[in-house]
Amino acid sequence: MSETTFSRLELDDRGIAWLTLERPEVHNAFDDSLIAELNAHLERLRDAAHHGEIRAVVLGSEGKSFSAGADLGWMKRMVEYDFEGNLADSRKLSALMHGLDTLPCPTLCRVQGAAFGGAVGLAACCDIVVASEKAKFCLSEVKIGLSPAVISPYVQRALGERQMRRYALTAEVMDATTALALGLVHRLAPHDELDAAVEAMLDILLAGSPQAQRATKALLAEVAREPDSKATREHTCRVISELRVSAEGQEGLASFFEKRRPAWTNDSDNNAADNNAAEPRS
């Protein structure tokens, strides 16, 4: 789709968008330039997802580390900023996290190595995290007199308040097994099988209805805000009713009862749809 200096955005023939950080020489640390690039990519992806042009986004990076967090050169420049300059800069990072968190389509984060500082936020903003057994995670900010402030809503949602307090205050390193147990990571894989694990998860996602996945992601965000209000209950009823009468909903139900694949899958898919089949529910 496009190629820029510090990151790469590509679309494959399945409709999977691959967003890749390309600063391996500095462990994919991000600065204001990379943040601006990623924000621009996310705007294009949001547009494409709304129009049904992409099925899922994979966020990954080149090299040994997923991302070391903030770039040291950027941090040195930030020391010279006044409060207003720092506030403006932080808002761009906040826009990145919010933009990734609210993409309409499913998002998957591929973590092959260290994810420190803000990189933990990037992982927490994705719907699914697949990590190498060599991956490590750390909210390292307090060690340099800072706070994981901008990423805190997303990481705390993933870890829970109690565990967030521990790891944000101690800056302890979480190994991959700990991150899995705490809910930050969804699936672990041997390091040399990471790409296969990512592909297996994509196969599972591709078996679902694109429209239903977009609707479900939006619905879950609403439910998280107001879990049991009258407005939320009414909204859930409307969402399922709209999906049942939609073209994709009708096709999904028809294919289930006719014991065939739905139209949004194709013969090149693996058996994920068959292996993960479930009866439709309200």
N, C-alpha and C positions, 0 to 999 in steps of 0.2 A: 504493500500500500504506500509506504513512504520510507525514506532512509535519511537519518540525520546524524549529527556528530556523536552523541553520547548514547543513543538508543536506536532500536530498530523495530519497526512495525511491519509485519507481513501477514498476509491472508492466504490460507491454503484452500484447496478446492472443496473442502468439507464445510467451509465457513468458519474455521477456527482462526482467530486472530492471535498472533504470537507477538507479545510486547516484551522486548529483551533489552536489559541494561547492558551497555557495552563500554564499561570502564574497568576492565579487569586489572589494569596496571595500578589502580588505586582501590582495588577490591570493591568496585562498583559503588563507591561512596557518592552521595548525591550533593550537588550544590545548586545554586539558583538557576544555572543554565539547564541542568538536567531536569529540575523540577518544572521549569517552563516547557521543556520538550514533552515531558510526560503529561502535563496538563493539556497541551495541544493534542496529543495522541488520544487522550481520554475523551475530548470533545468530539473528535472524529468517530471514535468507537461508540459513543453514546448515540450519535446520529445514525450510524449504521445499524446499531442494535434496535433502535426504535423502528427502523424500516425493515427489520427482519433480514438484513444482509449478512449478519454474523450469528453464529450459534453459541460461541463461547470465547472467552479471552484467557490466554495463558500468560501469566507474568513470570518471567525468568531472568536469568542473567548469564553472562559469559564468565569463564574463569573459575577459580577455586572457591571464592566466596559469593554468597548471594548478594549481600551488601553490607558494608561496614558502617552504614549510617551516614552521618554528616561528614562532608569532605573537610579535611583539616585546613586547607587554604580558605575555604568559605568561612569556616569558624573564625579564623584569624581576621578576616575582613569584617565579620559581624561584631567583633570586639569594638571596632571603631564606629559602629552605627549608634545613633541615639535611640531613645525609646521608640519614636515614631518609625524610624527606619527598621528596627527590629520587628515592630508590630506589622508593618507592611510585608516584610519577608515571611513572617510566621503565617500570615493569612494565605500566602501562596502555597505553603506546605499543607495548610489546612484544606485548601481547595483540592489539592492532590488526593489527600486521604478521603475526603467526602466524595470526590468524583469517582474514585475507584470503588468505594463502598456502595455507591448507588447506581453503578452501571446496570442497565436493565437485564442484560443476559448473564448467565452463569460465569463466574470467574474462578480460575484455578491458579494457585501460586506454586511454582516449582522451586524448592529450596535445596540447593546442592551442598551448601556449606554454611559459614557463619552469617547470621542475620543479627546485626547489632543496632541499638538505638532506633531510629526512625524506620529501619527495615523491618522491625517487628510489627510496626504499624501497617506497613504494606501487606505483610502476610495476614494480619488480623482483618484487614479490609476485604480480603478475598473470601469467596464462599467456601472454597475447599483448598486445603494446603496439603500437598504431597511432598514429603521431605526425605532426603537421604539419611541413612543411619549415622552419617558423619555430621549432620547439621547441628548447629548450636545457636541458641537464642539468648540475647541479653539486653535488658533495659539498663543501659550503662550510664545514663545521664547524670545521676547523683554523684558519681565519682569525679565529675568535672564541674560540680557546682550548679548543675542544671536540673531540669525535670522533664520526664516524658509527657509533657503537657498536651501538645497537639494530638498525639497519638493515643492518649489515655482513654477516650471514650470507646475506641475500637478494641484496644488490647484488653481493657477491663471487661468488656462484653465477652471476649473469648475466654479469659482466664477466670472470671468471677472476681468479685470485690476482694475477698479474703486473700486469694493468691496474688492478685495484683498488688496489694499492699506489701506483701513480702518481697516480691521480685523487683518492684519499683523502688523500694527503700533500701534493699541490700545490693542491688545490681549483680546478683549472683547469675552465673551462666547456667542456663537450662540445656541439658543435653537433649538429643532427639527423643529419647524414651520418656523423659520428664515432660517435654512439650506435648507429646502424644497423650500422656496421662492427664494433663491439665486441660486439654481441649484446644490448644493453639494449633496443633497439627492433627490431621484426620487420618493420614496413612503414611507409614514408613516403608522404605524400600532399601535393599542393599544398594550401596553407592553405584555400582555398575548396572543396576537394574532400574534406576530412577526414571529414565525416559520411558521404559516399558510400563512402569506404574502410572506415569502421567497419561500415556496413551490408553491404558485400560480404563482409567477414570473418564477420559474423554469419550470412549466408546459407550460407557454407561450414560453419560450426559446426552449424547447424540441419539439415544434411544427414546428420550423424552420429547414431548411436544414443545416446540420452541415457544409457541404462544402461551402454553400452560406454565412453562418455566418463568417466562417474563411476568405473568400474572401472579404466580406464587411468590416470586422474590419481592414484588411490590407489596403483596398482601402481608407477608411476614414482617416487613418493616413497619406496617401499620399496626399489626398485632403486638409487636414489641413495645410500641409507644403506649397503647391503651389495650391491655390484654383482655379485659372483660367489661368494656363499656357497652351500652346499648348501641351506640353508633358502630362500634367494631363488629358486634354480632350481626347487625344488619348488613354491614359491608361484606362480611364473609358469605352471607347468604346470596348476595348479589353477584359476587365473584364466581361462585360455583354455578349459579344459574346462567350467567352469561357464557361461561365456558361450555356448559352442556349443550347450549343451542348454537354455538359457533361452528364454523366449518371444520376446524381442527378437532373440536370436541366430538362432533358427530362422526368424523373419520376415525378417531381413536376408539370410540365405543364400537363402531361397526367392525373395525379390524380385530378387536378383542373377541367379539362374538363369532366372527368368521374365521378365527384362528389364523390370521395372516399378519404380516408386518404393516404398520401404518404407513401412509404415503410419505411422511417426512423422513423415513429411514430408507436405506437402499441395500442391495445385495452385497455391497462391499463392506457393510458394517459387520462386526463380529456377532457373536451370539448374546451380546449383553442384553438385548431386549428380551430374548427368551429366558435368560438366566435370572433376570430381575423383574419378570412379569408379576403383576399383582392385580387383584380384582379392583375395578374402579370404586372409589368411595367418595362420599360427600364431605 
